[in-house]
Each structure stands twice: as structure tokens, then as C-alpha cells.
Amino acid sequence: MPSNDARILLHTAVPTAAVGVLATVISGVVVGGKGALGAGVGTVVVVLFMAIGLVVLQRTAASLPHLFQAMGLLLYTAQLLLLFIFVATFKDTTLFDPKTFALTLVVATLVWVAAQARAHMKAKILYVDPETSTGTSSSPAGKSGSSA
């Protein structure tokens, strides 16, 4: 993973994890152990889903740049649907408090998206390859002669 990708992943995962820890503590104090467990599970689910999605999106951008925008839209839609499925699946569980789970899932997702947008805005990623300093052109347009 290139350094820009790792930096963006770090700048999105850390704030999300911090909010998750805060939600776990608040849920533990307000609801009890099941609330803390629900918030912890919600945080882990968001961080895993979003991190996997970011890695997939970055690899798609590197190998198939023409599909980047469509892949991004598809990926975010799929992530939101999967998160909705998680909420629907665990709404009647007795393992942890489903309300703290769902609330933490939503808040952590919003924090991830905001942190990712901020990380992309702050990143200095070149969108055009800089020319070489020797002054020679390696592009096909700079070469002369015919191939026939």
C-alpha cells in the first residue's frame, strides 16, 4: 500500500476508533456491560467494513482508474446496505444492547466518512505525473518515425 493510502487509512481509522472508545465508555456508564459490548461491536464492524472498502477502492484506482468513480459509488452503497443488514440482523439480540450497537454504527460511519473526506482534501496527491528533470520525453507523441 503506497504511503498516501496508508496515511489516509490512518487518518480515518484513528478518529473512528477514538469515537468508538468514547461511545463504548458512555454506553457502559449509561446502559451497562451489554451497552459497552454493543458499542464495541458496532465500532469494530464499522472500522473493518470501511477499511476493507478503502483498500479495495485504492487498489481499483491503481489498477483500473477508469472505473474509480463507479466503483466508489458501488462500494459505498454496498457498505451502507451491509451495515443496514447488520442492524436488522442484530435488532433482537440479547448478546448486547441493540440500540447502542445501532447508534454507534451510525455515528462511527459518519465520523469515518467525514475523516476520509478531510484526509483526501488534506492529502497532496498528484493527479498528473510530473515530467522528468532531464528534459527527455518518454511519451509516444514525442517520438518520431513510423512503425511500418
C-alpha positions in Angstrom: 0.0 0.0 0.0 1.5 3.3 -1.0 2.3 5.9 1.7 -0.6 8.2 0.8 -3.1 5.3 1.0 -1.7 4.2 4.4 -1.8 7.8 5.6 -5.5 8.2 4.5 -6.3 4.9 6.2 -4.6 6.0 9.4 -6.3 9.5 9.4 -9.7 7.8 9.0 -9.4 4.8 11.3 -7.9 6.7 14.3 -10.8 9.2 14.7 -13.3 6.5 14.2 -11.7 4.3 16.8 -11.5 7.2 19.2 -15.2 7.9 18.8 -15.8 4.2 19.2 -13.9 4.1 22.5 -15.9 7.2 23.7 -19.2 5.5 22.7 -18.2 2.3 24.5 -17.4 4.2 27.7 -20.6 6.3 27.5 -22.7 3.2 26.7 -21.1 1.3 29.5 -21.9 4.0 32.0 -25.5 4.6 30.8 -26.6 1.1 29.8 -24.1 -1.2 31.5 -21.9 -4.1 30.2 -24.3 -5.0 27.3 -24.3 -1.4 26.1 -20.5 -1.3 26.2 -20.3 -4.6 24.3 -22.8 -3.3 21.7 -20.9 -0.1 21.1 -17.6 -2.0 20.9 -19.0 -4.4 18.3 -20.5 -1.5 16.3 -17.1 0.2 16.2 -15.3 -2.9 15.1 -17.8 -3.6 12.4 -17.5 0.0 11.0 -13.7 0.1 11.1 -13.5 -3.3 9.4 -16.1 -2.6 6.7 -14.8 0.8 5.9 -11.1 -0.1 6.0 -11.6 -3.1 3.7 -13.7 -0.8 1.4 -10.9 1.8 1.3 -8.3 -0.7 0.5 -10.4 -2.2 -2.3 -11.1 1.3 -3.7 -7.4 2.3 -3.6 -6.4 -0.9 -5.4 -9.1 -0.3 -8.0 -7.9 3.3 -8.5 -4.3 2.0 -9.1 -5.2 -0.8 -11.5 -8.4 0.4 -13.2 -8.6 4.2 -12.9 -11.4 4.5 -15.4 -13.7 2.5 -13.0 -12.7 4.5 -9.9 -15.8 6.7 -9.6 -18.3 4.0 -10.4 -16.5 1.6 -8.1 -16.6 4.2 -5.3 -20.3 4.7 -5.6 -21.0 1.0 -5.8 -18.7 0.4 -2.8 -20.3 3.0 -0.6 -23.8 1.8 -1.5 -22.8 -1.8 -0.7 -21.2 -0.8 2.6 -24.3 1.1 3.7 -26.5 -1.9 2.7 -24.3 -4.3 4.7 -24.4 -2.0 7.7 -28.2 -1.9 7.4 -28.2 -5.7 7.3 -26.1 -5.9 10.4 -28.5 -3.6 12.2 -31.5 -5.6 11.0 -29.9 -8.9 11.9 -28.9 -7.9 15.5 -32.0 -5.8 16.4 -33.5 -8.5 18.6 -30.3 -9.9 20.1 -29.7 -10.4 23.8 -26.0 -10.7 23.5 -25.6 -6.9 23.6 -27.8 -3.8 23.6 -29.0 -3.3 20.0 -29.7 0.4 20.5 -26.1 1.3 21.5 -24.9 -1.0 18.7 -27.0 0.8 16.0 -26.3 4.3 17.4 -22.5 3.6 17.5 -22.7 2.1 14.0 -24.3 5.3 12.6 -22.0 7.7 14.5 -18.9 5.8 13.7 -19.8 5.6 10.0 -20.4 9.4 9.9 -17.1 10.0 11.6 -15.3 7.7 9.1 -16.9 9.4 6.1 -16.0 12.9 7.5 -12.5 11.9 8.4 -12.0 10.3 5.0 -13.2 13.4 3.2 -10.9 15.6 5.3 -7.9 13.2 4.7 -8.5 13.3 1.0 -8.7 17.1 1.0 -5.5 17.5 3.0 -3.6 14.9 1.0 -1.3 16.2 -1.6 -1.8 13.6 -4.3 -0.6 14.4 -7.8 -3.2 13.7 -10.4 -0.7 14.3 -13.3 2.7 12.5 -13.5 5.4 15.2 -13.3 7.8 15.4 -16.2 11.3 14.1 -15.8 14.0 16.6 -15.0 16.3 15.5 -17.8 14.0 17.1 -20.4 13.6 13.9 -22.5 10.1 12.9 -23.2 9.0 9.3 -22.7 5.6 9.7 -24.3 4.8 8.2 -27.7 3.9 11.7 -29.0 7.5 12.8 -28.6 8.9 10.1 -30.7 9.3 10.4 -34.4 9.4 7.8 -37.2 6.9 5.2 -38.4 6.4 1.8 -37.1 5.6 0.3 -40.6 
